[in-house]
Amino acid sequence: MRFGVCCGLNDEERVKIAAECGYDYIECGFQMFAGATEEQLCEWEEREKKYGIYCESTNCFLPNSHKVTGENVDYDKIREFVARGMKNSARMGVKTVVFGSSGARNIPEGFSFARAVSQMAYFLREIASPEAAKYGITVVTEPLQKAETNMINTVKEGVMLAVLAGKENVKGLADLFHMAQCGDTADDIRFLSGSIHHAHISNPVGKDGRKRIYPASADEYDYKSFIEALRLGGCERCSIEADVQDFATDAKKAIEVLRSL
């Protein structure tokens, strides 16, 4: 399994630190790539080459303005945004795009749940999947805690949505923080063996008002069961996604923890 850390290619210092710490890749924001200029893309390509670390996955897929559920879904606008973002992401070396985007997928009050699920599946099947497939990219459905979204909260629900999309390049994701908030365990990952393509990890207990933090020691939380279940199921990558206080210190400790598991 490859281990990465969330940081933007626009932050050269963090990219440098991630490379020096020994991370396999970084995870950046899809929206940043979708809105990038040619000058920025060239700069980021050179940065990847300079430090020998590449963006293999993205998060922050759709902005809140690009709703995929509700009465007024603008599929033309969404398709144009996704097409541009996929093209630029592929240029940076992206292999996996994470679809969390709670603001874009939340079901409007009074709107049909069944219809919203159908809309989500349509978006994945007819827009996200084909645009990603042009570049060999896989899209993964991210379950989020109930405080963030009113649909797709558990790992099983995320995988069911991926299955409903019916595309080979649409898979599931497991995020340890959201799993802890929703009552999911490593057993759920094992049950879904082969369906989890990407993962996010953090210490979901948090500290000093921060909801999720970088892993600091192997015995502070049961990370091992999570990682072992992912490995058994063939998950390709796991990124640290958490609140950070001192990136250089936190990133170094975290990768040491992950490598020890």
GUGUVEX-986741 format. One line per 2 residues: number of its first residue (from 1); their letters; for each residue x, y, z of N, C-alpha, C. Coordinates in steps of 0.1 Angstrom, whole numbers, plus 2048, in hexadecimal, padded with zeros to 3 digits. Last residue first. Example, Ala and Ser with C-alpha at 12.3 -4.5 7.8 and 13.67 -1.06 7.14 Angstrom:
2 = SA = 880,7EA,847,889,7F5,847,881,800,84F; 884,7C7,84E,87B,7D3,84E,884,7DF,84E
***
This chain:
261 = LS = 81F,7FE,86C,813,7F6,86E,814,7E9,865; 834,810,867,836,806,872,82B,7FC,873
259 = RL = 82B,822,855,835,819,851,837,80D,85B; 81B,832,866,815,82A,85C,81E,81F,857
257 = VE = 82E,83E,877,823,836,87D,81E,82C,872; 83C,84D,864,843,843,86C,839,839,872
255 = IA = 829,85F,85C,82D,855,852,835,84A,85A; 825,86E,874,81A,866,86F,81F,85B,865
253 = KK = 83D,87B,879,839,871,882,82E,868,87C; 83D,88C,862,848,883,864,844,877,86E
251 = AD = 826,89B,865,827,893,859,832,888,85B; 82B,8AA,87D,820,8A1,87C,822,897,870
249 = TA = 842,8BA,875,842,8B0,881,838,8A6,87F; 838,8C8,85F,845,8C1,85E,846,8B6,869
247 = FD = 820,8D3,868,820,8C9,85D,82D,8C1,85D; 811,8D8,884,81E,8DB,87F,821,8D0,874
245 = QV = 7F5,8D2,882,7FA,8DD,88A,808,8E2,885; 7D9,8C8,86E,7E8,8C8,871,7EC,8D4,879
243 = DA = 7BF,8B0,86A,7C3,8BE,86E,7D2,8BD,872; 7C2,899,84E,7C0,89D,85C,7C4,8AB,85F
241 = EI = 7C9,87E,83D,7C1,88A,83C,7BC,88E,84A; 7E0,86A,82E,7DD,871,83B,7D5,87D,837
239 = SC = 7D5,850,818,7DA,85E,81A,7D7,863,828; 7DD,833,808,7D7,838,814,7DD,846,817
237 = RE = 7D7,81D,7EC,7DD,829,7F2,7D5,82D,7FF; 7CB,804,7E5,7D7,808,7DF,7DE,814,7E7
235 = CG = 7BD,7E7,7F4,7BD,7F6,7F3,7CA,7FB,7EF; 7BA,7CC,7F7,7C0,7D1,7EB,7C0,7E0,7E9
233 = GL = 7B0,7C1,80F,7A7,7C4,804,7AD,7CA,7F7; 7C7,7C1,81E,7C1,7B4,81B,7B7,7B5,80F
231 = RL = 7CA,7DC,822,7D4,7D4,81B,7CE,7C7,816; 7B4,7E2,832,7B6,7E9,825,7BF,7E0,81C
229 = AE = 7BA,7D4,849,7AE,7D1,841,7AE,7D7,833; 7D1,7E0,851,7D2,7D2,84D,7C5,7CE,845
227 = IF = 7C8,7FA,857,7D2,7F8,84D,7D2,7EA,848; 7B7,7F4,86D,7B2,7FB,861,7BB,7F8,855
225 = SK = 7C7,7E8,87F,7BC,7E0,87A,7B7,7E6,86D; 7D9,7FD,885,7DE,7F1,87E,7D3,7E9,878
223 = YD = 7CE,811,893,7D1,814,885,7D3,806,87E; 7C0,816,8AD,7C2,809,8A6,7C3,80C,897
221 = YE = 7D5,82E,8BE,7C8,82A,8B8,7CB,81D,8B0; 7EE,830,8C9,7E4,83A,8CE,7D6,836,8C9
219 = DA = 802,820,8C0,7FA,81B,8CB,7EF,824,8D0; 811,82E,8AD,809,822,8A9,800,81D,8B3
217 = SA = 80E,851,8AD,814,845,8B3,80B,839,8AF; 802,864,89E,80F,868,8A5,816,85C,8AB
215 = PY = 7EE,86E,882,7F3,863,88B,801,867,891; 7E0,88E,882,7EA,885,87D,7ED,87A,887
213 = IR = 7BD,891,88C,7CB,895,88C,7D4,88B,885; 79D,89F,88E,7A5,894,88A,7B4,899,887
211 = KR = 794,8B6,89C,78C,8AA,89B,794,89D,897; 7A3,8CA,8B5,7A4,8C5,8A7,79D,8B7,8A6
209 = GD = 7A2,8CE,8D0,798,8D4,8C7,798,8D1,8B9; 7B7,8BE,8D9,7B8,8CD,8DA,7AE,8D4,8D1
207 = KG = 7B2,8A3,8C2,7B9,8A9,8CE,7B9,8B8,8CD; 7A5,883,8B5,7A8,892,8B5,7AF,896,8C2
205 = VP = 79D,86A,8AD,799,86F,8BB,79B,87E,8BC; 7A6,862,895,798,868,896,794,86D,8A3
203 = NS = 7C3,868,886,7BE,864,893,7B1,86A,895; 7BE,85C,864,7C1,866,86E,7BF,860,87B
201 = IH = 7BC,854,841,7BE,850,84F,7C2,85D,857; 7AA,848,825,7AF,854,82C,7B1,84F,83B
199 = AH = 7AD,834,807,7AA,836,815,7B0,843,81A; 7A1,821,7EB,7A9,82C,7F0,7A4,82E,7FF
197 = HI = 791,80B,7E4,79C,80E,7DB,7A6,819,7E2; 77E,7F2,7EE,784,7FE,7F3,791,801,7EC
195 = SG = 777,7D9,7E4,76F,7E4,7E0,774,7F2,7E5; 786,7C5,7F0,787,7C7,7E1,77F,7D3,7DC
193 = SL = 770,7BF,80A,77D,7BD,804,77D,7BD,7F5; 75D,7C6,81C,75C,7CC,80F,769,7CA,807
191 = FR = 764,7BA,833,758,7B5,82D,757,7BA,81E; 779,7CA,83A,77C,7BC,836,770,7B6,82F
189 = ID = 76B,7E1,841,775,7E1,835,777,7D3,831; 75D,7D8,857,756,7DD,84B,75F,7DD,83F
187 = DA = 772,7D3,868,76A,7C8,864,762,7CB,857; 77B,7EC,870,783,7E4,866,77C,7D8,861
185 = TD = 75B,7FE,872,767,7F8,877,76F,7F1,86C; 745,81A,877,74B,810,86F,757,80A,875
183 = GC = 739,82F,885,739,822,88B,73E,816,882; 73D,849,87D,730,842,878,72F,833,87D
181 = QA = 755,851,886,749,859,889,73C,852,886; 766,83E,87B,764,83F,88A,758,847,88E
179 = MH = 763,845,860,760,838,865,75D,838,874; 76F,85E,85F,761,85D,85D,75B,84F,861
177 = FL = 78A,856,865,783,860,86D,774,85E,86C; 791,843,851,790,83F,85F,789,849,868
175 = DA = 780,83E,834,787,848,83B,786,845,84A; 780,82B,817,77E,82A,825,787,835,82C
173 = LG = 76F,82A,7F8,779,82F,800,776,82D,80E; 767,817,7D9,764,81D,7E6,771,822,7ED
171 = KV = 766,820,7B5,768,817,7C0,765,81E,7CE; 765,820,793,75F,827,79F,75F,81D,7AA
169 = NE = 76D,813,77D,776,81D,783,770,825,78E; 758,804,774,764,7FD,77A,76D,807,781
167 = KG = 737,80D,77E,743,80F,776,74F,809,77C; 71F,80E,78C,721,804,782,72D,806,779
165 = AL = 712,81D,7A0,717,824,794,71B,81A,789; 70E,809,7B3,703,80F,7AB,707,816,79F
163 = VA = 728,807,7BD,722,7FC,7B6,716,801,7AD; 729,820,7CA,733,81D,7BF,72E,811,7B6
161 = LM = 715,81C,7DD,714,827,7D3,71D,824,7C7; 721,808,7EC,714,805,7E4,712,810,7DA
159 = VG = 737,815,7F6,739,80A,7ED,72C,807,7E5; 729,827,808,732,82C,7FD,734,821,7F2
157 = EK = 71D,815,819,714,81D,810,71D,823,805; 733,80A,825,72A,801,81D,722,809,814
155 = VT = 73D,820,833,745,81A,829,73C,811,81F; 723,839,838,72B,82D,83C,733,828,830
153 = NI = 716,84F,82C,71E,851,838,727,845,83C; 703,85A,816,710,852,815,719,855,821
151 = MN = 6F5,879,820,6F5,86D,818,703,867,816; 6F8,891,82D,6EC,889,830,6EA,87D,827
149 = TE = 717,89B,83B,70F,898,830,703,88F,834; 723,8A3,853,727,8AA,847,71E,8A7,83B
147 = AK = 71A,894,868,71B,8A3,86A,71E,8AA,85E; 71E,87A,85F,710,880,85E,710,88F,861
145 = QL = 73D,877,84C,735,876,859,727,87E,857; 73E,867,82C,741,872,835,738,871,841
143 = PE = 74D,852,814,742,854,81E,747,85F,828; 756,858,7F3,75B,85A,801,74F,85B,80B
141 = TV = 75D,846,7D7,753,84C,7DF,756,84C,7EE; 776,84C,7BF,772,844,7CB,768,84C,7D3
139 = VT = 781,846,79E,779,84F,7A7,774,847,7B3; 79F,842,78D,794,83C,794,78E,846,79D
137 = IG = 7AC,848,76C,7AA,84D,77A,79E,845,780; 7B4,847,752,7B7,83C,75A,7B5,83F,769
135 = YK = 7AA,85C,743,7B8,85D,748,7BC,852,751; 791,856,73D,799,85B,732,7A8,85B,736
133 = AA = 784,851,755,789,846,74D,792,84A,742; 77B,86A,75D,786,864,764,78D,859,75C
131 = EP = 765,86C,74C,76F,876,74C,77C,871,752; 755,855,754,75B,857,746,766,861,745
129 = SA = 751,85C,771,758,850,76C,75D,851,75E; 743,875,771,750,873,778,758,867,772
127 = IE = 72C,870,75F,735,87B,75E,743,878,764; 71D,859,762,71D,860,755,727,86B,754
125 = RL = 722,84E,77C,722,846,770,724,84D,763; 721,864,78E,72D,85B,78D,72E,853,780
123 = FY = 707,86E,787,713,877,786,720,86E,785; 6F7,858,78D,6F8,85D,780,705,866,77E
121 = AM = 6FB,856,7A9,700,84B,7A0,701,850,792; 6EF,86E,7B0,6FD,86C,7B4,703,861,7AA
119 = QS = 6D5,869,7A7,6DC,874,7A2,6EB,873,7A4; 6CD,855,7B8,6CE,852,7AA,6D6,85D,7A3
117 = VA = 6CE,862,7D0,6D7,857,7CE,6D8,854,7BF; 6B8,874,7CB,6C6,879,7CE,6D0,86E,7CB
115 = RA = 6A3,862,7CA,6A7,86A,7BE,6B5,86F,7BF; 6A2,859,7E4,6A4,850,7D9,6A9,857,7CD
113 = FS = 69D,871,7F2,6A9,86A,7F4,6AC,861,7E9; 68E,88E,7E5,68D,87F,7E6,69B,879,7E8
111 = FG = 68F,8AB,7FA,691,8A5,7ED,692,895,7F0; 68D,8B8,813,680,8B4,80C,682,8AD,7FE
109 = EP = 6AC,8C8,80F,6A0,8C5,818,694,8C3,810; 6C3,8B8,7F9,6BB,8C4,7FD,6AF,8C0,806
107 = IN = 6DE,8A4,801,6D0,8A4,7FC,6C9,8B0,802; 6FF,8AB,7F8,6F5,8AB,802,6E7,8AC,7FC
105 = RA = 713,8AF,7E4,70A,8A3,7E4,6FF,8A2,7EE; 721,8C5,7E8,71B,8C3,7DB,712,8B7,7DA
103 = GS = 729,8C4,802,721,8CF,7FE,71A,8CD,7F1; 73A,8AD,802,72D,8AD,809,724,8B8,804
101 = SG = 751,8A0,7F3,749,8AC,7EF,73B,8AC,7F5; 75D,886,7E9,757,889,7F6,74C,894,7F4
99 = FV = 76D,874,7D5,760,87B,7D4,75A,87C,7E2; 78E,874,7CB,785,872,7D6,778,87A,7D5
97 = VT = 79F,865,7B1,797,871,7B5,78D,86E,7BF; 7BE,858,7A9,7B2,856,7B0,7AC,864,7B3
95 = KV = 7D4,860,79B,7CF,852,797,7C1,850,79E; 7E7,87B,78E,7DC,876,797,7D6,869,791
93 = GM = 7FA,889,781,7FD,87C,785,7F2,875,78E; 7F5,8A2,776,7FD,8A2,783,800,894,788
91 = RA = 7E5,89A,761,7F1,8A0,75E,7FB,8A0,76A; 7CE,893,76F,7D6,889,769,7E4,88E,765
89 = SN = 7C5,8AD,776,7C9,8A3,780,7D2,898,77B; 7BD,8B7,75D,7C8,8BD,764,7CE,8B4,76F
87 = KM = 7A8,8A5,757,7B3,8A7,74E,7C0,8AD,755; 797,8A9,76D,79D,89C,76A,7A9,89D,761
85 = GR = 790,8C4,76A,797,8C0,776,79E,8B2,774; 782,8C4,752,78E,8CC,753,796,8C7,75F
83 = AV = 76D,8B2,759,775,8AF,74D,783,8B7,74E; 760,8BF,76E,767,8B2,770,770,8AF,765
81 = FE = 756,8D6,761,760,8D8,76C,767,8CB,76E; 745,8CB,74E,750,8D4,749,75B,8D5,754
79 = RI = 733,8BE,75E,73B,8B6,755,748,8BE,751; 727,8D3,76C,72E,8C9,773,738,8C2,76A
77 = KD = 71A,8E0,757,724,8E7,75F,72D,8DE,766; 709,8CC,74F,712,8D1,745,71E,8D9,74D
75 = YD = 6F8,8C8,765,702,8BD,761,70C,8C2,757; 6ED,8D7,77E,6F2,8DB,771,6FC,8D2,76C
73 = VN = 6D0,8D1,790,6DD,8CC,78D,6E1,8D0,77F; 6B9,8D9,7A0,6BF,8E1,796,6CE,8DD,794
71 = EG = 6AE,8C8,7B4,6A6,8CB,7A8,6AE,8D2,79D; 6C7,8B0,7C0,6BD,8BB,7C1,6B7,8BE,7B4
69 = TV = 6EA,8AB,7BD,6DD,8A6,7C1,6D4,8B3,7C2; 701,8B6,7B6,6FE,8AA,7AE,6F1,8A4,7B3
67 = KH = 70C,8D8,7B2,704,8CE,7B9,701,8C2,7B0; 724,8EB,7B4,721,8E1,7AA,719,8D5,7B0
65 = SN = 729,8FB,7C9,721,901,7BF,71D,8F7,7B4; 73B,8ED,7D9,72D,8EE,7DD,724,8F3,7D2
63 = PL = 751,8DB,7C2,74E,8E7,7CB,73F,8E6,7CE; 75D,8BA,7C3,754,8C4,7BD,752,8CF,7C7
61 = FC = 776,8AF,7D1,772,8AD,7C3,76A,8B9,7BE; 789,8AC,7E7,782,8B9,7E4,77E,8B9,7D5
59 = NT = 7A6,89A,7DC,79A,89B,7E3,793,8A8,7DF; 7BB,884,7C8,7B6,891,7CC,7A9,88F,7D4
57 = SE = 7DB,873,7C4,7CD,873,7C7,7C8,882,7CA; 7F5,877,7BD,7EF,86B,7B8,7E0,86A,7BB
55 = CY = 80D,88E,7B7,7FF,88D,7BC,7F8,882,7B6; 82E,883,7BF,824,887,7B6,816,886,7BD
53 = IG = 850,88B,7C4,844,886,7CA,838,88B,7C2; 869,896,7BE,867,888,7BB,85A,882,7C2
51 = YK = 86E,8B1,7BE,86F,8AA,7CB,86C,89B,7CA; 86D,8B8,7A3,878,8BD,7AC,87A,8B4,7B8
49 = KE = 855,8AD,79A,862,8A8,795,86E,8AC,79E; 843,8BE,7A7,843,8B0,7A9,850,8A9,7A5
47 = RE = 84B,8D7,79C,84C,8D4,7AB,84C,8C5,7AE; 843,8D4,782,852,8D6,785,854,8D3,794
45 = EW = 828,8D4,786,82F,8C8,780,83E,8C9,783; 824,8ED,790,821,8E1,799,828,8D5,793
43 = EC = 829,8FD,77A,831,8FF,786,830,8F3,78F; 816,8F4,768,824,8F2,765,82D,8F3,771
41 = LQ = 7FF,8FD,776,801,8EF,773,810,8EC,770; 803,919,775,802,911,782,805,903,780
39 = EE = 801,91E,759,80D,921,761,80E,91A,76E; 7E7,916,754,7F2,90E,74E,7FF,911,755
37 = TA = 7D3,917,773,7D8,91D,766,7E3,914,761; 7BA,904,783,7C7,908,781,7CA,90E,773
35 = GA = 7A2,8F9,78A,7A2,908,788,7B0,90D,785; 7A7,8DE,78E,79D,8E2,784,79D,8F1,781
33 = FM = 7B9,8DF,7A3,7BE,8DB,795,7B4,8E0,78B; 7A8,8E6,7B8,7B4,8EE,7B5,7B9,8EB,7A6
31 = QF = 796,8D1,7B8,792,8DF,7B4,79D,8E8,7B0; 7A6,8BD,7C2,7A1,8BC,7B5,79D,8CA,7B0
29 = GC = 7C1,8C0,7D7,7B3,8C4,7D5,7B0,8C4,7C6; 7D7,8A3,7DE,7D4,8B1,7DC,7C5,8B4,7DA
27 = EI = 7ED,88E,7EE,7DF,890,7E9,7DB,89E,7E9; 80D,880,7E4,805,88A,7EB,7F7,88A,7E5
25 = YD = 821,862,7EB,81A,86C,7E2,813,876,7EB; 830,855,7FD,830,850,7F0,82A,85A,7E6
23 = YG = 846,866,815,838,863,810,839,85E,801; 85E,86E,820,85D,861,81A,84F,85C,816
21 = CE = 865,887,829,860,87D,833,85E,86F,82D; 86B,894,811,876,891,81A,871,887,825
19 = AA = 850,897,807,85A,88F,800,866,88A,809; 845,8A8,81A,83F,89B,817,849,891,810
17 = IK = 856,8BE,817,856,8B7,823,850,8A9,821; 84F,8C6,7FD,85D,8C3,800,85D,8BA,80D
15 = VR = 834,8CD,801,838,8C2,7F7,846,8BD,7FA; 837,8E2,813,831,8D5,818,834,8CA,80E
13 = EE = 843,8F5,803,84A,8F0,80F,844,8E3,814; 831,8FA,7EE,83D,8F3,7EB,844,8EE,7F8
11 = DN = 812,8F8,7E9,819,8FA,7F5,827,8F3,7F4; 805,8F0,7D2,807,8FE,7D3,810,902,7DF
9 = LG = 7FF,8D6,7D6,80B,8D8,7CE,80E,8E7,7CE; 7F3,8D1,7F8,7F1,8D6,7EA,7FF,8D8,7E3
7 = CC = 7ED,8B2,809,7F3,8BF,808,7F3,8C4,7FA; 7E9,894,819,7E2,89F,813,7EA,8AC,814
5 = VG = 7FF,879,812,7FB,883,81C,7F4,88E,814; 802,855,80F,803,863,80A,7FE,86C,815
3 = FR = 80E,834,809,809,83E,812,80C,84C,80E; 805,816,7F8,80C,823,7F8,806,82D,802
1 = M = 808,7F4,800,800,800,800,809,80D,800
***
